[in-house]
């Protein structure tokens, strides 16, 4: 399924899942397909306080580095370090392999994010 | 995530005669210097490993074949190029830089000495992005110095490279007559070629593996490609081509050298021939003779996690606390055969040698890298 119905999406091709009082963030099928084979995921700063749209980490394919962004203001609470030894998991299972978790700041909302059909239109 | 916006081309991209073959093989096409070319056919990493372990085929028809023939063809090339074609036997090739008057590299290329007809004949293969400029330069050079020869751009020809330990075996299945021609006598040695009409088959390549490059009429290349695929050769794109050549320690024009760099500064002193004929005058020689190079090329292997790219600052870590010397990476990538990241870098001459640890700046932070001798890999295996 390239655009799961139960997730929210950013214009910069991240997906967001709500898990209790945290958001879980990864990159979409479309993103990994555009990037090609991924060879590095990192620069996620656990504990960092970010604004919406701030750089939250980097994914690198063989060809180029690509920043990933915080979907809302908040604090980064975890990095999925399974991706350190196996960045290719983002190619094979982009929705099962999250990149970072964050605690959204007061007032941060999902309202600014796209639903599945909105994202489908955005990448059409 | 950045970097995924679609871009529409401002001008139509040029296509090789294999354009539709790439679409049929599900290539991801990209703008490569104005050409619509396949970066991969599914997985750049798979295609890289395929060439190191089996056989892959690259469309290199965007590169340009130039014929040079006439009474003065040898004298022309000996004045034009830093390497000396005088040492070539018929059927032999060499790799050379073509320099401007300042000793800077206009292009790197391969020259083949072919069977003479009534006059000496040579074939020059130049890079896609520099072909038009190279041809204009060669014509002007010949005219200004009064060399009697004809130069012809052969855009009627296409070219494919079949590379890997199984390249020759699979080529023999697809093209038994051509393979038999190449295998005559003691067989084709590296940097040698056989000719049959408009076909040229050369034991050359840009991957560090055994294989061949095949020049043939553009009208025939799609059928030839299909025949290679039927013989078990799989398509490989420009992404894999770049990681393969980098691991093999081979320069990429426009990145590892350009007109501001002499061959002595980019690891190509071995292609400058001042020995076969010490009296030979070639364009740019006086600058090379004027003194030792102030910069030199080194290989780097990243010791921390991450990926080296071009234009990253490199600094030495002197043991005695002296000021670090600064240089820059020229090419860098993840290297699939090494499962590590590597780069070529240009440093002040003598500032760093194999075995030293240096630091490279990646997005504002310094990471440790080891200076290593190139090539990084050959014949399917990592060397560092």
Interface residues (C-beta under 8 A of the other chain):
Chain A: X12 X13 X14 X27 X30 X31 X34 X35 X36 X37 X39 X40 X42 X43 X58 X59 X60 X62 X63 X64 X65 X66 X67 X68 X69 X84
Chain B: X1 X2 X3 X4 X28 X39 X40 X43 X44 X45 X239 X243 X305 X306 X307 X309 X333 X334 X336 X341 X363
